[in-house]
């Protein structure tokens, strides 16, 4: 039994030392990226205003620009931080991506890198596929939000403010009291500031700035060390296992034999009692 357990110990795989769980900090960047998709709706027009039959009416495609926000988040761990960091930056360059936010911190062996990457929509999928293959991926997700209504609302607010500004400038030319003139000037300045803010927000939707977003976090960790088990330890474990199982076997045999002995005594007593009863 001892030799069997000792040999079995050498066939077992040695488990790796457990590592501490990696904690990824949240990104602090607030940069928003938007892109545009074109799609068409088939619109049917009536031939005659009184007709309700659309089957024979000519059809035309209405092209619609959909503004959307697409964000991917990837969290990875690596044992070769410098090598993988260089690989990530090279892949971003190849994909014509732009690093919009970067944070790198921690001492060697526990470093972390955070990157927010603006990538052209046509290169989004390929860069995402590469990044999730780097190191050990802990989590990944892609979220796509439609922003068409937000874009249209910003344009509507801009048009409304421009009309209000034009009307106020007309009032300004008519003259009036000094306090009214000052209030009018302040109102004009306020509207111009709002238009500037709207211009910045609308600039994010401009086709020249169209990007999708990839948030990539890379954490450094040391490679797990394998446990080295000495012959003395293996022999000790094998001996303990042998003694434990030997005692179990001997104890089991003892109780089985004791039970059999008691059963034989009972059978013998019953036989003697029956014989006595017959006599």
C-alpha positions in Angstrom: 0.0 0.0 0.0 2.8 2.3 0.8 4.6 1.8 -2.5 1.3 2.1 -4.4 0.5 5.5 -2.7 4.1 6.8 -3.3 3.9 5.9 -7.0 0.5 7.5 -7.4 1.8 10.7 -5.9 4.2 11.1 -8.8 1.4 10.7 -11.3 -0.7 13.6 -9.9 -0.3 17.1 -11.5 1.2 19.8 -9.4 -1.1 22.7 -8.9 0.1 26.2 -9.5 0.3 28.7 -6.7 -2.9 30.8 -6.5 -2.4 34.5 -7.4 -4.2 37.5 -6.0 -7.3 38.6 -7.8 -6.6 41.5 -10.2 -8.6 44.7 -9.5 -9.2 47.1 -12.4 -9.8 50.7 -11.7 -12.6 52.6 -13.5 -11.7 54.9 -16.4 -11.9 58.6 -15.7 -12.1 59.8 -19.3 -15.3 61.5 -20.3 -14.5 61.9 -24.0 -17.4 60.9 -26.2 -17.0 59.4 -29.7 -19.8 59.1 -32.3 -20.1 57.6 -35.7 -22.6 57.5 -38.5 -24.4 54.7 -40.2 -26.4 55.2 -43.4 -29.5 53.1 -43.9 -32.5 53.5 -46.2 -36.3 53.2 -45.6 -38.5 52.3 -48.6 -41.1 55.0 -48.7 -44.2 54.5 -50.9 -45.9 57.5 -52.4 -49.5 57.7 -53.6 -50.1 58.3 -57.3 -53.3 60.1 -56.6 -54.2 61.9 -53.4 -57.5 60.1 -53.1 -56.1 56.7 -53.8 -55.4 54.2 -51.0 -53.8 51.6 -53.2 -50.0 51.7 -52.6 -49.1 48.5 -54.5 -48.9 50.3 -57.9 -47.2 53.4 -56.5 -43.5 54.1 -57.3 -41.1 53.5 -54.5 -38.1 55.6 -53.5 -35.4 55.0 -50.8 -35.1 57.5 -48.0 -31.5 57.6 -46.8 -31.2 58.3 -43.1 -28.0 59.1 -41.1 -28.0 57.2 -37.8 -25.7 58.7 -35.2 -24.5 56.1 -32.7 -22.0 55.6 -29.9 -20.2 52.3 -29.8 -18.0 51.4 -26.8 -16.0 48.3 -26.1 -14.3 47.6 -22.8 -11.5 45.0 -22.5 -9.7 44.1 -19.2 -6.6 41.9 -19.6 -3.7 40.6 -17.5 -0.2 39.8 -18.7 3.1 38.4 -17.4 5.0 40.3 -20.1 3.9 43.9 -19.6 6.5 45.8 -21.6 6.1 43.4 -24.6 2.3 43.5 -24.6 2.2 47.3 -24.1 4.3 47.8 -27.2 2.1 45.3 -29.1 -1.0 47.2 -28.1 0.4 50.6 -29.2 1.6 49.1 -32.5 -1.9 47.7 -33.2 -3.5 51.0 -32.4 -1.2 52.7 -34.9 -2.0 50.1 -37.6 -5.7 50.6 -37.1 -5.3 54.4 -37.4 -6.6 54.7 -33.9 -6.1 57.7 -31.6 -5.2 57.4 -27.9 -7.6 59.9 -26.2 -6.8 59.1 -22.6 -3.9 57.3 -21.0 -3.0 56.4 -17.5 -0.1 54.3 -16.4 0.7 53.6 -12.8 2.1 51.2 -10.2 5.6 49.7 -9.5 7.2 47.1 -11.7 5.5 43.8 -11.2 2.1 45.5 -10.4 1.8 48.0 -13.2 -1.5 48.9 -14.8 -2.2 50.7 -18.1 -5.5 52.3 -19.1 -6.1 53.5 -22.6 -9.2 55.0 -24.2 -8.8 54.5 -28.0 -10.8 56.3 -30.7 -10.8 54.0 -33.7 -12.4 54.5 -37.1 -15.6 52.5 -37.3 -14.3 50.3 -40.2 -11.3 49.2 -38.0 -13.3 48.7 -34.8 -14.0 45.0 -35.1 -10.4 44.0 -36.2 -8.7 46.0 -33.4 -11.2 44.6 -30.8 -10.4 41.1 -31.9 -6.7 41.7 -31.5 -7.0 43.3 -28.1 -9.1 40.5 -26.6 -6.3 38.0 -27.6 -3.6 39.9 -25.7 -2.7 38.4 -22.3 -5.4 36.8 -20.2 -8.8 38.4 -20.9 -10.7 38.9 -17.6 -13.8 40.6 -19.1 -15.0 42.1 -22.4 -18.1 43.8 -23.6 -19.5 46.0 -26.4 -22.3 48.5 -26.0 -23.9 50.4 -28.9 -26.3 53.3 -28.2 -28.3 55.3 -30.8 -27.6 59.0 -30.6 -29.6 60.2 -33.5 -32.3 61.9 -31.4 -29.6 63.7 -29.3 -28.0 64.9 -32.5 -31.3 66.2 -33.9 -32.1 67.9 -30.6 -28.8 69.7 -30.5 -29.4 71.0 -34.1 -32.9 72.1 -33.2 -31.6 74.0 -30.1 -28.9 75.6 -32.2 -31.4 76.8 -34.8 -33.7 78.2 -32.1 -30.8 80.0 -30.4 -29.6 81.5 -33.7 -33.1 82.9 -34.4 -33.3 84.3 -30.9 -29.9 85.9 -31.3 -30.9 87.5 -34.6 -34.0 88.9 -33.1 -32.1 90.4 -30.1 -29.6 92.0 -32.4 -32.5 93.7 -34.3 -33.8 95.1 -31.0 -30.3 96.3 -30.2 -30.3 98.6 -33.3 -33.5 100.3 -32.2 -31.9 101.8 -29.1 -33.5 102.5 -25.8 -32.6 103.0 -22.1 -29.1 102.2 -20.9 -30.2 99.6 -18.4 -32.4 97.9 -21.1 -29.4 98.0 -23.5 -27.1 96.4 -20.9 -29.6 93.7 -20.1 -29.9 93.1 -23.9 -26.1 92.9 -24.3 -25.9 90.4 -21.4 -28.6 88.3 -23.0 -26.8 88.3 -26.3 -23.6 87.2 -24.6 -25.4 84.4 -22.8 -26.9 83.1 -26.0 -23.5 83.3 -27.8 -22.0 81.2 -25.0 -24.7 78.6 -25.4 -24.1 78.5 -29.1 -20.4 77.9 -28.5 -21.2 75.0 -26.2 -23.6 73.6 -28.7 -20.9 74.0 -31.4 -18.5 71.9 -29.3 -21.1 69.2 -28.7 -22.1 69.1 -32.3 -18.4 68.9 -33.3 -18.2 65.5 -31.6 -20.8 64.4 -34.3 -18.8 65.8 -37.2 -17.9 63.2 -39.8 -14.2 64.3 -39.7 -14.2 63.3 -36.0 -16.0 60.0 -36.3 -14.7 57.3 -34.0 -15.8 54.3 -32.0 -14.4 53.8 -28.5 -12.3 51.0 -27.0 -11.4 51.2 -23.4 -8.5 48.8 -22.7 -7.0 48.0 -19.3 -3.8 46.0 -19.0 -2.6 44.7 -15.6 0.8 43.2 -14.9 1.3 40.2 -12.7 4.1 37.7 -12.0 3.9 34.3 -13.6 2.6 31.6 -11.2 5.2 29.4 -9.6 4.9 25.7 -9.5 5.2 23.9 -6.2 8.2 21.6 -5.9 7.5 18.6 -3.7 10.5 16.7 -2.1 10.8 13.0 -1.9 10.6 13.2 2.0 7.3 15.0 1.8 5.9 12.5 -0.7 7.1 9.6 1.5 5.5 11.2 4.6 2.2 11.7 2.9 2.3 8.1 1.5 3.1 6.7 5.0 0.3 8.7 6.7 -2.2 7.5 4.0 -1.0 3.9 4.4 -1.3 3.9 8.2 -4.7 5.5 8.0 -6.1 3.0 5.5 -4.4 0.1 7.2 -6.1 0.9 10.5 -9.4 1.3 8.7 -9.1 -2.1 7.0 -8.0 -3.8 10.3 -10.8 -2.2 12.2 -13.3 -3.2 9.6 -12.1 -6.8 9.6 -12.2 -6.9 13.4 -15.8 -5.7 13.6 -16.8 -8.1 10.8 -15.2 -11.0 12.6 -16.7 -10.0 15.9 -20.1 -9.7 14.3 -19.7 -13.2 12.8 -18.7 -14.6 16.1 -21.6 -13.1 17.9 -24.0 -14.4 15.2 -22.6 -17.9 15.5 -23.1 -17.9 19.3 -26.7 -16.8 18.8 -27.3 -19.5 16.2 -25.7 -22.1 18.6 -27.8 -21.0 21.5 -31.0 -21.1 19.4 -30.2 -24.6 18.3 -29.6 -25.8 21.9 -32.8 -24.2 23.0 -34.8 -25.9 20.3 -33.2 -29.2 21.1 -34.0 -28.8 24.8 -37.6 -27.8 24.0 -38.2 -31.0 21.9 -36.9 -33.2 24.7 
